[in-house]
Amino acid sequence: MSQRFATFQAFYPFYLAEHSNRTCRRLHFVGSCVVLGFVAAALFSLNAWWLLAALVSGYGFAWVGHFFFEHNKPATFKYPLYSFAGDWVMFKDMLTGKIPL
């Protein structure tokens, strides 16, 4: 991962290649759904602890996918902002059927 990316558009194909394992992608999808639920809980309850739960669960599901199924290091360690955006673009692409779940 010694590349540098000038734009998200240049980064996203690399991001997708780092998520070629279907189980890893599915864990990302589940983690993103859980994050959305916890953020909603934080908004409705006005309890910020749900945001911590969202952070832990979102990264937890993703990192299990990378370490145990994809067998690579998550891109978030080197490209945190692009990786965060990639998570949500990939989530949208899975929701719309562009990427198989």
Backbone bond lengths (Angstrom), bond angles and torsions (degrees), N, CA, C in turn:
res aa  C-N    CA-C-N  psi(-1)  N-CA   C-N-CA  omega(-1)  CA-C   N-CA-C  phi
1 M - - - 1.455 - - 1.524 110.33 -
2 S 1.287 117.58 49.32 1.453 119.57 -179.51 1.523 112.38 -91.64
3 Q 1.334 117.09 -0.59 1.453 120.41 179.69 1.526 110.79 -69.74
4 R 1.326 115.32 156.86 1.463 121.66 169.76 1.523 105.76 -120.77
5 F 1.305 115.84 143.06 1.451 120.93 -178.09 1.517 109.27 -117.41
6 A 1.321 115.91 127.81 1.458 120.94 -178.42 1.524 112.22 -81.16
7 T 1.341 116.39 -26.52 1.462 120.34 -177.73 1.526 109.46 -137.81
8 F 1.322 114.73 160.57 1.465 119.21 174.99 1.527 110.29 -65.07
9 Q 1.319 117.01 -36.92 1.461 120.61 179.63 1.535 111.02 -60.06
10 A 1.301 117.55 -34.89 1.461 121.26 176.73 1.533 110.95 -74.63
11 F 1.318 116.57 -31.79 1.466 121.98 -178.28 1.520 113.12 -75.83
12 Y 1.336 117.84 -37.67 1.467 121.35 -169.55 1.533 113.89 -58.53
13 P 1.335 121.70 -40.90 1.473 119.36 175.40 1.536 112.31 -60.29
14 F 1.329 116.77 -38.78 1.464 120.58 175.20 1.524 109.76 -62.02
15 Y 1.323 116.74 -44.74 1.459 122.29 179.99 1.530 110.29 -58.60
16 L 1.322 117.22 -46.11 1.461 120.74 179.64 1.524 111.60 -63.63
17 A 1.320 117.61 -37.56 1.463 120.94 178.08 1.524 111.08 -64.07
18 E 1.327 116.71 -30.20 1.463 121.44 177.71 1.528 112.00 -77.69
19 H 1.333 117.10 -2.40 1.465 123.29 -179.49 1.524 110.41 -127.75
20 S 1.312 117.07 43.97 1.463 120.62 -177.56 1.525 112.22 -78.70
21 N 1.330 117.86 -21.87 1.457 121.60 179.42 1.530 110.27 -77.49
22 R 1.322 116.00 126.02 1.468 120.75 -175.63 1.527 112.66 -63.07
23 T 1.313 118.16 -38.19 1.466 120.96 178.91 1.520 110.56 -65.42
24 C 1.317 116.88 -39.55 1.466 120.76 176.60 1.525 110.18 -60.75
25 R 1.322 116.93 -46.54 1.471 120.43 178.48 1.521 111.01 -61.65
26 R 1.312 116.92 -41.88 1.465 120.35 179.60 1.525 111.09 -63.69
27 L 1.313 117.20 -39.56 1.465 119.93 177.23 1.527 110.76 -64.97
28 H 1.323 117.09 -38.54 1.467 120.03 174.53 1.531 110.32 -60.67
29 F 1.322 116.28 -43.53 1.462 120.96 -178.79 1.529 110.87 -62.38
30 V 1.321 116.82 -48.14 1.468 120.92 178.79 1.526 109.96 -61.33
31 G 1.324 116.43 -45.12 1.465 120.08 178.95 1.517 111.82 -59.46
32 S 1.320 117.92 -40.69 1.464 121.05 178.55 1.524 111.50 -65.79
33 C 1.328 117.04 -38.61 1.469 120.49 176.60 1.526 110.58 -63.35
34 V 1.323 116.49 -43.09 1.466 120.93 178.61 1.530 110.06 -63.47
35 V 1.318 116.75 -41.80 1.471 120.76 177.51 1.527 110.39 -57.60
36 L 1.318 116.70 -47.44 1.468 119.85 -179.94 1.531 111.00 -60.50
37 G 1.328 116.75 -39.70 1.460 120.42 177.34 1.512 112.33 -64.20
38 F 1.316 117.22 -42.39 1.467 120.60 -179.85 1.531 111.79 -69.89
39 V 1.322 116.98 -36.40 1.472 119.35 176.23 1.524 109.81 -65.02
40 A 1.329 117.10 -40.79 1.465 120.44 176.23 1.528 110.27 -62.13
41 A 1.327 117.42 -42.14 1.468 121.01 178.08 1.528 110.80 -61.35
42 A 1.337 116.55 -40.10 1.469 120.14 178.62 1.522 111.01 -63.67
43 L 1.331 116.39 -40.99 1.467 120.25 -179.43 1.526 111.53 -68.22
44 F 1.321 116.73 -42.71 1.465 119.96 -176.92 1.525 112.68 -74.85
45 S 1.330 116.45 -34.65 1.466 119.71 -177.55 1.525 112.87 -92.74
46 L 1.347 115.71 -13.02 1.472 121.66 -173.30 1.526 111.40 55.97
47 N 1.322 114.83 36.06 1.460 121.88 179.82 1.529 107.99 -116.65
48 A 1.330 116.37 111.48 1.464 121.65 -175.37 1.524 113.52 -69.13
49 W 1.321 118.31 -14.85 1.463 119.91 178.53 1.523 111.55 -61.31
50 W 1.329 117.50 -27.95 1.459 120.65 176.64 1.528 111.19 -62.81
51 L 1.326 117.36 -29.26 1.470 120.23 178.61 1.522 111.07 -68.74
52 L 1.322 116.36 -37.03 1.464 119.98 174.93 1.527 110.05 -64.70
53 A 1.336 115.92 -42.28 1.467 119.96 177.20 1.534 110.45 -61.39
54 A 1.323 117.05 -38.83 1.464 121.15 178.25 1.527 110.68 -62.20
55 L 1.308 116.21 -46.08 1.467 120.90 -179.68 1.526 111.38 -61.81
56 V 1.314 116.33 -48.71 1.469 121.27 -178.14 1.527 110.99 -64.44
57 S 1.316 117.12 -45.61 1.460 119.10 -177.33 1.528 111.82 -70.02
58 G 1.317 116.98 -41.23 1.465 119.40 179.91 1.507 112.14 -59.91
59 Y 1.322 116.48 -51.18 1.463 119.37 178.88 1.517 111.52 -70.85
60 G 1.321 117.26 -32.48 1.468 120.40 179.53 1.518 112.02 -60.37
61 F 1.335 117.16 -50.89 1.462 120.28 178.59 1.528 110.74 -60.52
62 A 1.323 116.78 -44.53 1.467 120.61 -177.80 1.529 111.42 -63.59
63 W 1.318 116.63 -45.54 1.459 119.78 -176.47 1.520 112.09 -69.79
64 V 1.326 118.47 -33.32 1.466 119.78 173.53 1.528 108.63 -61.00
65 G 1.321 116.87 -42.91 1.462 120.51 178.13 1.514 112.65 -59.32
66 H 1.322 116.56 -42.57 1.465 119.82 -178.43 1.522 111.96 -72.46
67 F 1.311 117.50 -47.51 1.468 119.76 -173.36 1.530 112.82 -74.00
68 F 1.333 118.74 -33.63 1.455 120.79 -174.29 1.529 115.05 -104.64
69 F 1.314 118.08 -20.08 1.466 119.88 -176.76 1.529 112.23 -119.93
70 E 1.303 117.57 -46.87 1.467 121.33 -179.47 1.524 110.99 -81.03
71 H 1.325 116.84 -27.72 1.468 123.67 -179.61 1.522 112.20 58.45
72 N 1.324 114.97 45.32 1.463 119.99 174.41 1.529 109.20 -141.47
73 K 1.293 114.80 171.16 1.464 121.22 179.69 1.526 108.39 -87.93
74 P 1.338 118.47 129.64 1.464 119.45 -179.12 1.528 112.25 -56.57
75 A 1.321 115.42 139.55 1.463 121.25 -179.64 1.519 112.06 -63.37
76 T 1.326 116.82 -19.71 1.461 120.60 -177.84 1.524 112.41 -61.41
77 F 1.333 117.88 -24.41 1.459 120.32 179.95 1.526 112.57 -69.77
78 K 1.334 116.31 -30.16 1.462 119.42 -178.97 1.524 112.62 -106.63
79 Y 1.320 117.01 -30.07 1.467 122.60 -176.77 1.532 109.52 -129.44
80 P 1.316 118.76 67.81 1.475 120.17 -171.86 1.527 114.75 -60.47
81 L 1.313 119.35 -43.12 1.467 120.49 -177.49 1.521 111.84 -73.94
82 Y 1.318 116.83 -46.73 1.456 119.94 177.61 1.531 110.58 -62.66
83 S 1.321 117.16 -38.62 1.450 120.91 179.86 1.527 111.44 -65.64
84 F 1.333 116.68 -42.09 1.466 120.66 177.07 1.523 110.26 -60.08
85 A 1.330 116.30 -45.66 1.465 120.20 177.59 1.532 110.48 -64.29
86 G 1.333 116.83 -40.14 1.456 121.09 179.15 1.520 112.52 -61.08
87 D 1.334 116.13 -38.20 1.472 119.63 177.19 1.521 110.87 -56.06
88 W 1.331 115.60 -46.32 1.470 119.22 -175.47 1.519 112.65 -76.77
89 V 1.327 117.89 -32.51 1.467 119.76 175.62 1.530 109.16 -68.78
90 M 1.327 117.01 -41.80 1.459 119.95 177.89 1.536 110.16 -64.67
91 F 1.330 117.92 -38.77 1.463 121.95 176.42 1.527 110.37 -58.73
92 K 1.339 115.58 -46.78 1.466 120.33 177.88 1.530 110.84 -62.73
93 D 1.327 116.72 -41.90 1.460 120.45 179.71 1.529 111.40 -65.31
94 M 1.330 118.03 -33.28 1.457 120.48 175.95 1.538 110.76 -73.04
95 L 1.330 117.04 -39.07 1.465 120.35 177.78 1.520 111.98 -61.91
96 T 1.313 116.32 -37.79 1.468 120.93 -177.16 1.532 112.87 -88.11
97 G 1.325 117.62 -2.44 1.463 121.41 178.24 1.512 114.65 84.41
98 K 1.313 117.95 4.30 1.468 121.25 178.56 1.537 110.64 -67.34
99 I 1.338 115.45 -33.80 1.463 122.42 175.95 1.523 106.75 -118.24
100 P 1.349 118.18 128.73 1.462 119.23 -178.23 1.527 112.22 -67.98
101 L 1.316 113.90 140.21 1.462 120.34 178.69 1.497 112.34 -87.08
